[in-house]
Amino acid sequence: MAAGVPVAIMGMGLPAYAYEGTFSSYIDDAVTGFESRWWQDNNSTNDDTIVTFKGCRVNNNSTGGADAGIALRWSRPYLPDGEGSTVVLNCYDSDNYHWADPAATNYRFRLKTINGSDSGRILDVETVGVSW
């Protein structure tokens, strides 16, 4: 498997609510700048977009805290991708962030910081969940 490439995991439990879409994955050996796969939000359910990280580890260390700063990115025809503010997920155990009902377009997230640093660290995430 290529380093930092999310791979789908089937059967991961996401909320039983009827979101427009969901996917589950994990992250191995990601550095800042890593980007998730794209997902298309048609805004047919007017739901928040939720990204959940569970079981984060930094530099393959199984003890101590871990956090990941991520930013939501969106496609804009004929323009560079848009990018929102960085939010921090305290994800040694589990954490998530809700973006309130974003507009219909394609989205992904970018890893901006690992334990507050924008370089020199490697992040593993046991489970990544995205719903929209």
C-alpha positions as MATLAB code, in Angstrom:
seq = 'MAAGVPVAIMGMGLPAYAYEGTFSSYIDDAVTGFESRWWQDNNSTNDDTIVTFKGCRVNNNSTGGADAGIALRWSRPYLPDGEGSTVVLNCYDSDNYHWADPAATNYRFRLKTINGSDSGRILDVETVGVSW';
ca = [
       0.000    0.000    0.000;
       1.291    3.482   -0.813;
       2.112    5.639    2.183;
      -0.585    8.107    3.149;
      -3.228    6.743    0.798;
      -6.608    6.145    2.425;
      -8.000    2.676    1.869;
     -11.696    1.868    2.235;
     -12.799   -0.264    5.146;
     -16.227   -1.831    4.869;
     -18.546   -2.310    7.808;
     -17.359    0.626    9.942;
     -20.219    1.877   12.079;
     -21.350    5.381   11.199;
     -24.469    7.049   12.560;
     -27.719    5.317   11.611;
     -29.068    8.621   10.325;
     -29.875    8.830    6.590;
     -27.050   11.045    5.366;
     -26.683   11.767    1.663;
     -23.403    9.863    1.711;
     -20.740    8.336    3.949;
     -17.422    6.592    3.654;
     -14.953    5.010    6.055;
     -11.230    4.671    5.664;
      -7.935    4.910    7.529;
      -4.678    6.797    7.116;
      -1.167    5.304    7.261;
       2.045    7.335    7.383;
       0.555   10.696    6.365;
       2.498   13.927    6.499;
       1.085   17.439    6.381;
      -0.328   18.219    2.960;
      -2.027   14.806    2.729;
      -5.482   15.071    1.127;
      -8.426   12.717    1.419;
     -10.397   11.455   -1.539;
     -13.062   13.735   -2.995;
     -16.755   13.321   -2.156;
     -19.698   14.946   -3.918;
     -22.268   16.730   -1.771;
     -25.408   17.493   -3.774;
     -26.948   19.081   -0.664;
     -30.048   16.930   -1.164;
     -30.418   16.337    2.601;
     -29.138   19.702    3.928;
     -26.981   17.855    6.477;
     -23.774   18.978    8.116;
     -20.538   17.531    6.793;
     -18.867   15.546    9.577;
     -15.283   14.263    9.634;
     -14.328   11.865   12.459;
     -10.823   10.651   13.350;
     -10.465    7.761   15.797;
      -7.247    6.237   17.123;
      -4.598    8.724   15.977;
      -0.931    7.945   16.521;
       2.016   10.239   15.845;
       5.386    8.886   14.680;
       4.167    5.329   15.421;
       3.960    6.141   19.152;
       1.163    4.197   20.851;
       1.190    6.342   23.996;
       0.439    9.982   24.646;
      -1.870   12.477   22.999;
      -2.341   13.116   19.329;
      -4.114   15.812   17.387;
      -4.630   16.541   13.730;
      -5.365   19.927   12.189;
      -7.525   19.566    9.080;
      -9.136   22.016    6.663;
     -12.160   21.385    4.465;
     -11.434   22.028    0.770;
     -13.919   22.419   -2.073;
     -13.686   22.466   -5.839;
     -14.374   25.653   -7.784;
     -14.658   25.443  -11.577;
     -11.778   27.225  -13.338;
     -10.326   28.413  -10.001;
      -7.985   26.926   -7.397;
      -9.689   24.861   -4.689;
     -11.237   26.821   -1.844;
     -10.072   26.066    1.692;
     -11.614   26.821    5.072;
      -9.999   27.428    8.436;
      -7.996   24.696   10.132;
      -9.834   22.822   12.886;
      -8.056   20.560   15.366;
      -9.268   17.041   16.121;
      -7.974   15.695   19.452;
      -8.072   12.172   18.176;
      -5.880    9.923   20.328;
      -9.247    8.425   21.267;
     -11.868    9.991   18.960;
     -12.993   13.442   17.834;
     -15.044   14.967   15.034;
     -15.938   18.296   13.500;
     -19.237   19.403   11.935;
     -19.298   21.903    9.088;
     -22.834   23.337    9.032;
     -24.624   22.372    5.804;
     -22.016   23.448    3.241;
     -23.059   24.269   -0.333;
     -23.427   21.624   -3.035;
     -20.024   20.851   -4.602;
     -17.099   18.404   -4.289;
     -15.149   18.288   -1.018;
     -12.065   16.750    0.572;
      -9.989   17.535    3.640;
      -6.301   18.414    3.856;
      -4.028   17.555    6.779;
      -2.526   20.882    7.892;
      -0.856   20.090   11.236;
       0.124   17.070   13.339;
       0.408   17.763   17.078;
       0.554   21.472   16.261;
       3.423   21.202   13.773;
       3.255   21.643   10.008;
       6.288   19.414    9.343;
       8.447   16.602   10.690;
       5.700   14.326   11.989;
       3.863   11.273   10.661;
       0.203   10.524   11.414;
      -1.696    7.233   11.446;
      -5.471    7.235   11.957;
      -7.125    3.916   12.780;
     -10.554    5.012   11.487;
     -11.632    7.994    9.400;
     -15.360    8.536    8.953;
     -16.941   11.119    6.654;
     -20.658   11.799    6.314;
     -22.533   14.524    4.477;
];
